Amino acid sequence: MTREVTQVTHPDDNCRPATSWRRATAAFHAWRTRRQEHAPPTSDTGSPAPEPVPGANTLWRMRTTVQDAPGSLAALCGALAGLRVDILSLQTHPLATGTVDEFLLRGPAGLPASEVTTAVASAGGTDTWIERADAHDLVDAPTRVLGLAARTALDAAELPLALRQLLGRCTIRSRPAPAGGGRVTGGVPVEGALDDTVMRLRGPEGGVITVERPYLPFTPTEFARARALVELDARLGPRLPHGRDVLTLAEGSDITVRRADTRDLEAARAMHDRCSARTLKLRYHGPVGDADRYLNHLLSPRYGRTLAVQTASGRVVGLGHLLWDGDETEVALLVEDAWQRRGVGTELLRRLVGMAVDAGCSSVYAVTQASNTGMVAAMRGLGLPLDYQVEEGTLVITARLGEAVVTSAEELGSASAP
């Protein structure tokens, strides 16, 4: 998967997940800046063609704007046929003037994107955008939308992922409602607002969801689909999959691993109170007194998924977070001192990585300190290829995901892979 969807600066720390304040450090910003895969696609990706393989084909997704006049589409189809390009599917997005046509194309493996866009331009297409597609794009649009609605209905944490699957690579920001139950409208009407490459929708909890795709304007059809998905989420209300696992640790204690959300806020704060200052500092990388203020974001399904570990008595002794950050999903762990070095963190991490695989993520990363040997060992224990970046004491470990990950995430109610 290619980045970037969610790499937009958030001016208000209260409007994004709890990791924002630590990413404000110069070291971490420098690391992220060097990640070239964050760049959005241009109007013509210019992807280099692979070496031709006899009989091989390449799938492309393409959008272009044509005049709403008889013969416009026929001319476009003729130009593609001249390149031996098959049209596998076509969607039309009517505009006030003209029509945006969205194609799934299959062409010869050696055909470059630039040649396709040149042919389209000669046939009258304008504002053409093209990128490589894969087998997932072969699913027809109604089936895909119904599948996304089903995922959202099962799990509130799926809404950001479903919007990304619906709209492609984009930036999604959630601005929560203010404390006290008020609504943050920000000038957004009830029906939402569409402004070229930015759409704003009323969030299910009273805030605002902003979706931005600077490289490709949204169409009214896409806006209507996104609004319907958010309205479905709002009507269903807070919900989590109910699956849970009871495990026996090596030393004999039984623990339960389950999904968690903001309803576990008090239990999470109580766990903070039982953690040492060192444990909290290793987890949050900042003043220990600030730890509680980020829990509401960390536990919100709008920003990712959370797993809780609780004892037989019901006490929460560990939290694992999978935070949506584009394709570079972040993982974070906190295990209270009395339960460390028993395999709790390893179990949480394995399940979080399994959830990331189910969500279609290509990698996960952990931000920690070199002195946090427990987190380093847990990442190494995944058996996945790891990349390390160290900047001024901050250690970023990135794991590249693959089919080798074994998990029981589905038993904990993880949605199906996109």
Secondary structure, 3 states (H helix, E strand, C coil): CCCCCCCCCCCCHHHCCCCHHHHCCHHHHHHHHCCHHHCCCCCECCCCCCCCCCCCEEEEEEEEEECCCCCHHHHHHHHHHHCCCEEEEEEEEECCCCEEEEEEEEEECCCCHHHHHHHHHHCCCEEEEEEECCHHHHCCHHHHHHHHHHHHHHCHHHHHHHHHHHHCCCEEEEECCCCCCCCCCCCCCCCCEEECCEEEEECCCCCEEEEECCCCCCCHHHHHHHHHHHHHHHHHCCCCCCCEEEEECCCCCEEEEEEECHHHHHHHHHHHHHCCHHHHHHHHCCCHHHCHHHHHHHCCCCCEEEEEEEECCCCEEEEEEEECCCCEEEEEEEECHHHCCCCHHHHHHHHHHHHHHHCCCCEEEEEEECCCHHHHHHHHCCCCCEEEEEECCEEEEEEECCCCCCCCHHHHCCCCCC
